[in-house]
Amino acid sequence: MVRSAVIKGAALLSLLGAAAAGAQAPQAYPSKLLRIVTAATGSANDWGSRVLAQELTAALGQQVIVENRGGLSMEYVAKAPADGYTILGYGSAAWLTQFLRDGVTWDAARDFIPVSLAMSSPNILVVHPSLPVKSTRELIALAKARPGELNYAAGTIGAAPHLASELFNAMAGTNIVRVAYKGTGPSVIALLGGEVHLMIAGLGSVAPHMKSGRLRALAVTSAKPSALAPELPTIASVLPGYESTSVLGIFVPAKTPAAIVTRLQQEIARAVHKPEVKEVLFNAGVDANGSTSEEFAAYVKNETLRMGKVIRDANIRE
C-alpha cells in the first residue's frame, strides 16, 4: 500500500516536472506576426522594407508587415521586447541622429543589435549642363576658384544627399554652399531649372534626366565602380577614401537571443540574393548586400566615427 502510494507520488511529480519544463520551453521562432518598423510611407527605407517583408513572410512562415513610424522608429524599437518580433529597418539616421540634435533617447551601439546591411545604393554627383565641368576634378578646380559661389541642393538635414555633399566639401577642401529644399523631389526640380549648380542624389531620382541630357552625371559615390552606373567613375578615384551610399540596415533590440539574430540574418541574405529579387532591386538602382551581423556592426561603428566627425566639423544641426 505504502509502496503503491510512493509510486503514484513519484509518477505525479514526474508529470508535474514535465509540465513545468514544457511551460518553460521556448516556442519555435517565429510563432506570430513580425513587424518591420521603418520611415515614412514612400521613402526608400519603406520601399526596401516592403520588399523584405514580402520575402520574409514566405521564408519564415509568418506574416511580416511594415509599420511606418518615421523618426520615432528608433525610439519605438529600442523600447520593444527583445524577442525578434519587432524589427527596425532604417538607414544612417539610426546611428547619426545623435550628432544632429539634442535629446536623442536611443543609442545605436547600446540599444540595437545589427542584423544585416540588407541593401545599398550609390548616389550620383550630377550638375546642371550649364556648369562648365565634365569631371569631378574639374568641379573641384572650379569650386576652389570660386569659393562660396557654387551651391548644391539637398532636402532633409542629415540625409544622404546632404551628408554626401558635406563629405565632398571636407575631403576636397571646397566651399560649395547648401540650398535647402523640402525633399529630394523639389531638389531635383530646382537643379533641372538651374536654381542650383549641382546635387548628390539617389540614382533612381536622377537617372531619367541623365539619359535625357537635362543633367550631367560626373561620378558615383560608392567606393568602387558600380554596375548600376558602369559608365561613371567614382569620386574616390579623385578623392581617395570618399564613399557615401544610402543603405537599408536591419536591427533588433539589444538582448535579442543570438539564435534569432542568426535566423533573421540568414533569411535576409537568402531573400535579397534570390535572382528575381536582385532584378527588382537592380532595376530600382539598389544593390543586394545581405551582410553578416558582424560585418554590419563594423560598418555602423566606422560610419559613426567617420560621418560623426563630418557632422561636428560642419556644425550640422537639425
C-alpha positions in Angstrom: 0.0 0.0 0.0 2.8 2.4 1.0 4.9 1.4 -2.0 1.9 2.0 -4.3 1.4 5.4 -2.8 5.1 6.2 -3.3 5.0 5.1 -6.9 1.9 7.2 -7.6 3.5 10.1 -5.9 6.7 9.7 -8.0 4.6 9.5 -11.1 2.7 12.7 -10.2 5.9 14.5 -9.5 7.3 13.3 -12.8 4.2 14.6 -14.7 4.3 18.0 -12.9 8.0 18.3 -13.7 7.4 17.5 -17.4 4.5 20.1 -17.4 6.8 22.7 -15.8 9.5 22.0 -18.3 7.0 22.3 -21.1 5.8 25.6 -19.8 9.4 27.0 -19.7 10.4 25.7 -23.1 10.6 28.5 -25.7 8.2 28.4 -28.6 9.7 27.8 -32.0 10.6 31.2 -33.6 8.7 32.7 -35.2 5.3 31.8 -33.9 3.4 35.0 -34.7 3.3 38.1 -36.8 6.5 40.2 -37.2 6.8 43.9 -37.8 9.5 45.9 -39.6 9.3 49.4 -38.2 10.6 52.0 -40.7 10.5 55.5 -42.1 7.6 57.3 -43.7 5.5 55.7 -46.4 7.0 56.2 -49.9 10.6 56.6 -48.6 13.5 54.4 -49.8 13.6 52.7 -46.4 9.8 52.0 -46.7 10.2 50.5 -50.2 13.1 48.3 -49.2 11.4 47.1 -46.0 8.3 46.1 -48.1 10.5 44.1 -50.5 12.0 42.3 -47.5 8.7 41.9 -45.7 7.2 40.0 -48.7 10.2 37.7 -49.0 10.5 37.0 -45.2 6.8 36.2 -44.9 7.3 33.3 -47.3 10.6 32.2 -45.7 9.6 32.4 -42.1 6.0 31.1 -42.5 4.6 34.0 -40.5 3.2 37.3 -41.8 5.7 40.2 -41.8 4.2 43.6 -42.0 5.7 47.1 -42.4 4.8 49.7 -39.8 5.7 53.4 -40.7 6.7 55.4 -37.7 9.1 57.9 -39.3 11.6 59.5 -37.0 10.0 57.7 -34.0 11.1 54.3 -35.3 14.4 54.1 -33.5 12.9 55.0 -30.1 10.0 52.6 -30.6 12.2 49.6 -31.4 14.7 50.4 -28.7 11.9 50.0 -26.1 10.3 46.9 -27.7 10.6 43.4 -26.3 13.9 41.7 -27.4 12.0 38.7 -28.9 12.6 39.2 -32.6 9.1 40.3 -33.5 9.8 44.0 -33.7 12.5 44.8 -36.2 14.0 48.1 -37.3 14.6 48.8 -41.0 16.4 52.1 -41.3 19.4 53.9 -42.8 22.1 56.1 -41.4 19.7 58.1 -39.2 19.7 55.2 -36.8 23.3 55.9 -35.8 23.8 59.5 -36.9 20.8 61.3 -35.4 22.6 61.6 -32.1 25.0 64.0 -33.7 22.3 66.1 -35.4 20.2 67.0 -32.4 20.0 67.0 -28.6 17.7 64.8 -26.5 18.0 61.6 -28.6 16.8 58.8 -26.4 18.4 55.9 -28.1 22.0 54.9 -28.8 22.6 52.5 -31.7 25.6 50.9 -30.0 23.7 50.3 -26.8 20.1 49.7 -27.8 20.3 47.7 -31.0 21.9 44.6 -32.4 22.8 45.0 -36.1 21.4 42.1 -38.0 22.3 42.8 -41.6 23.1 45.6 -44.1 20.4 44.4 -46.4 20.6 46.8 -49.3 22.7 49.7 -50.5 22.5 52.3 -53.3 25.2 54.6 -54.6 24.4 58.2 -55.1 25.3 60.2 -58.2 27.1 63.5 -58.4 25.1 65.5 -61.1 25.4 69.0 -62.3 23.3 71.4 -64.4 24.6 71.3 -68.0 25.3 75.0 -67.9 28.1 74.4 -65.3 31.4 74.2 -67.3 32.7 71.0 -65.8 32.8 67.4 -67.1 34.6 65.6 -64.3 34.9 65.6 -60.5 38.4 67.0 -60.9 37.2 69.9 -62.9 34.3 70.6 -60.4 36.8 70.8 -57.6 39.0 73.2 -59.5 36.1 75.4 -60.3 34.8 75.4 -56.8 38.2 76.3 -55.4 38.5 79.1 -58.0 35.1 80.4 -57.0 34.8 79.7 -53.2 31.3 80.1 -51.8 29.8 80.8 -55.3 28.7 77.3 -56.3 25.8 75.7 -54.5 24.2 72.3 -54.1 20.6 71.2 -53.5 19.7 69.0 -50.5 16.5 68.1 -48.8 16.3 66.6 -45.3 19.1 67.7 -42.9 21.4 64.8 -42.3 20.1 62.6 -45.1 22.4 61.1 -47.7 22.4 63.9 -50.2 23.3 66.4 -47.5 26.0 64.5 -45.8 27.5 63.2 -49.0 27.9 66.8 -50.2 29.4 67.9 -46.9 31.8 65.0 -47.0 32.8 66.1 -50.5 33.4 69.6 -49.2 35.5 68.3 -46.3 37.7 66.0 -48.4 38.1 68.3 -51.5 38.6 71.5 -49.4 35.8 73.3 -51.2 33.1 75.6 -50.0 30.0 74.6 -52.1 27.0 76.1 -50.3 23.9 74.1 -49.4 20.5 75.3 -50.6 17.7 73.6 -48.6 14.6 72.1 -50.2 11.7 70.1 -48.9 12.9 66.7 -50.0 14.6 65.1 -53.0 11.9 65.8 -55.5 11.9 69.6 -55.1 15.8 69.5 -55.0 15.9 67.7 -58.4 13.3 70.1 -59.9 15.4 73.1 -58.7 18.6 71.6 -60.3 16.7 71.0 -63.5 15.6 74.6 -63.5 19.1 75.9 -63.0 18.3 77.3 -59.5 21.4 75.4 -58.1 24.5 74.1 -59.7 24.8 70.5 -58.5 23.4 67.8 -56.3 24.4 64.4 -55.0 21.2 62.3 -55.3 20.0 58.7 -55.5 20.3 57.1 -58.9 16.6 56.4 -59.2 15.7 60.1 -58.8 18.1 61.4 -61.5 18.6 58.6 -64.0 15.8 59.7 -66.4 17.3 63.2 -66.5 20.8 61.8 -67.1 19.6 59.9 -70.1 17.7 62.9 -71.5 20.8 65.1 -71.1 19.0 67.6 -68.8 21.5 66.7 -66.1 25.2 65.8 -66.5 26.5 63.0 -64.3 30.1 63.2 -63.2 30.6 60.3 -60.8 29.2 57.7 -58.4 29.7 57.9 -54.6 30.4 54.2 -54.0 34.0 53.2 -53.1 34.2 51.1 -56.2 32.7 51.4 -59.7 29.0 50.4 -59.7 27.3 48.0 -62.1 24.3 50.3 -61.6 26.1 53.1 -63.4 29.0 51.3 -65.1 29.8 54.3 -67.4 30.7 56.6 -64.4 33.9 56.8 -62.5 33.9 57.1 -58.7 34.5 60.3 -56.7 37.0 58.1 -54.8 39.2 58.0 -57.9 39.9 61.7 -57.3 39.3 61.8 -53.6 40.7 58.5 -52.2 38.6 57.2 -49.4 35.5 59.0 -50.4 32.3 56.9 -50.0 28.7 57.7 -49.3 25.9 55.3 -50.1 22.3 55.1 -49.0 21.6 51.9 -47.1 18.8 49.9 -45.5 20.0 48.2 -42.3 18.1 45.7 -40.2 18.3 45.9 -36.4 16.6 44.2 -33.4 16.5 45.4 -29.8 19.5 44.7 -27.7 19.5 41.4 -25.8 17.6 39.6 -28.6 18.8 36.0 -28.5 21.7 35.2 -30.8 19.8 32.3 -32.4 17.0 34.7 -33.5 19.6 37.2 -34.9 21.3 34.5 -36.9 17.9 33.2 -38.3 16.9 36.7 -39.4 20.3 37.4 -40.9 20.3 34.1 -42.9 16.8 34.6 -44.2 17.5 38.3 -45.2 20.7 37.2 -47.1 18.8 34.5 -48.9 16.0 36.8 -49.8 18.0 39.7 -51.3 20.2 37.3 -53.3 17.3 35.5 -55.0 17.6 36.2 -58.7 14.1 37.7 -59.1 14.7 39.9 -56.0 18.1 41.1 -57.2 16.5 42.0 -60.5 13.8 44.1 -58.8 16.5 45.9 -56.7 18.8 46.4 -59.7 16.0 48.0 -61.7 15.4 50.4 -58.8 19.1 51.3 -58.6 19.7 49.3 -55.5 22.4 46.6 -54.7 21.7 43.5 -52.7 24.0 43.1 -49.7 22.7 40.7 -47.0 25.8 41.2 -44.9 26.5 39.2 -41.7 25.7 40.8 -38.3 29.4 41.2 -37.6 30.1 43.0 -40.9 27.2 45.3 -40.4 28.3 46.1 -36.8 31.7 47.0 -38.1 30.2 49.2 -40.8 28.0 51.1 -38.3 30.9 51.7 -36.0 33.1 53.0 -38.8 30.3 55.2 -40.2 29.5 56.6 -36.8 33.1 57.7 -36.3 33.7 58.9 -39.8 30.4 60.8 -40.5 30.0 61.9 -36.9 33.2 63.9 -37.4 31.9 65.4 -40.6 28.7 66.5 -38.9 30.5 68.0 -36.0 33.1 69.8 -38.1 30.4 71.3 -40.4 28.2 72.1 -37.3 25.2 70.4 -38.9 22.1 70.6 -36.7 18.5 69.8 -37.3 
